[in-house]
Amino acid sequence: MSCDRLKEVEERIQRACEHAGRRREEVLLLGASKSVPSEKLRNFFHCGLRAFGENRVQEFLKKYEDLRDLPVDWHFIGRLQSNKVKYIIDKISLIHSLDRESLLEEIQNRAGRLGKVQEVLIEVNVGGEETKGGVEPENLKEFFEKCLRAKNVKPLGLMCIPPYRENPEEVRPYFALLRSLRDQLEQEFGLKLPHLSMGMSYDFEIAIEEGATIVRIGTLLFGSRV
Ligand SMILES: *Cc1c(COP(=O)(O)O)cnc(C)c1O
């Protein structure tokens, strides 16, 4: 397999960083790998892509087994049911989709048992869409306080999946909102929240301009989703 697709995305990230006056190392490229078969991920790993984000627990567990021989950095980016936390907690470096108290409690409970501190991002429903997960912006501060009280959970920042817009330029305000919510939390609580997980195939360059530290890219790397 050729590594052309990864190279092209790499170059676009590089250019977006330059354009935004940022260093390339500030942005992690996460392969959004739902529905991509293990062997294809193995090829991408050998091309240099080291971090994959999965959406479904069952599918993730299979790929985790298939690729056990590789030091993949696995993230979880999909909706997470509390009763599935126990299957992934020892395998995932960062959960991007923490968005409710019951899930927080379960992550705390399971991480506590393992003596692990689970790093998480809080997903924010920046578009106020009923069909989407995420904490509402007005409830974020209260939820964040609860996260701080969970000793085995470490919030590292925020994540969003903004509403779809024909023109990616129109997504920019949602990225700016996520960043400003992060900045407010840092100020109010006097701590650092280094990560903003935002930007997908069609809008990642704008996300990088607005401060993304993790871009989650699927289609552009792996081809169309089925
Ligand atoms: C599928 C998915 C992505 C990637 O979307 P593309 O448009 O294919 O790049 C990013 N984030 C989440 C949460 C996803 O489910």
The ligand as an SDF file (V2000), in Angstrom:
LIG
                    3D

 15 15  0  0  0  0  0  0  0  0999 V2000
  -16.3980    9.5840   12.0960 C   0  0  0  0  0  0  0  0  0  0  0  0
  -15.9510   10.5750   13.0710 C   0  0  0  0  0  0  0  0  0  0  0  0
  -14.9480   11.5100   12.7520 C   0  0  0  0  0  0  0  0  0  0  0  0
  -14.3120   11.6120   11.3830 C   0  0  0  0  0  0  0  0  0  0  0  0
  -15.1850   12.1020   10.4400 O   0  0  0  0  0  0  0  0  0  0  0  0
  -14.7030   12.3240    8.9000 P   0  0  0  0  0  0  0  0  0  0  0  0
  -15.6320   13.3340    8.3900 O   0  0  0  0  0  0  0  0  0  0  0  0
  -14.8390   10.9980    8.2430 O   0  0  0  0  0  0  0  0  0  0  0  0
  -13.3000   12.7940    8.9450 O   0  0  0  0  0  0  0  0  0  0  0  0
  -14.5500   12.3640   13.7480 C   0  0  0  0  0  0  0  0  0  0  0  0
  -15.0960   12.3580   14.9740 N   0  0  0  0  0  0  0  0  0  0  0  0
  -16.0630   11.4890   15.3160 C   0  0  0  0  0  0  0  0  0  0  0  0
  -16.6170   11.4970   16.6950 C   0  0  0  0  0  0  0  0  0  0  0  0
  -16.5220   10.5790   14.3820 C   0  0  0  0  0  0  0  0  0  0  0  0
  -17.4920    9.7130   14.7190 O   0  0  0  0  0  0  0  0  0  0  0  0
  1  2  1  0
  2  3  1  0
  2 14  2  0
  3  4  1  0
  3 10  2  0
  4  5  1  0
  5  6  1  0
  6  7  2  0
  6  8  1  0
  6  9  1  0
 10 11  1  0
 11 12  2  0
 12 13  1  0
 12 14  1  0
 14 15  1  0
M  END
$$$$
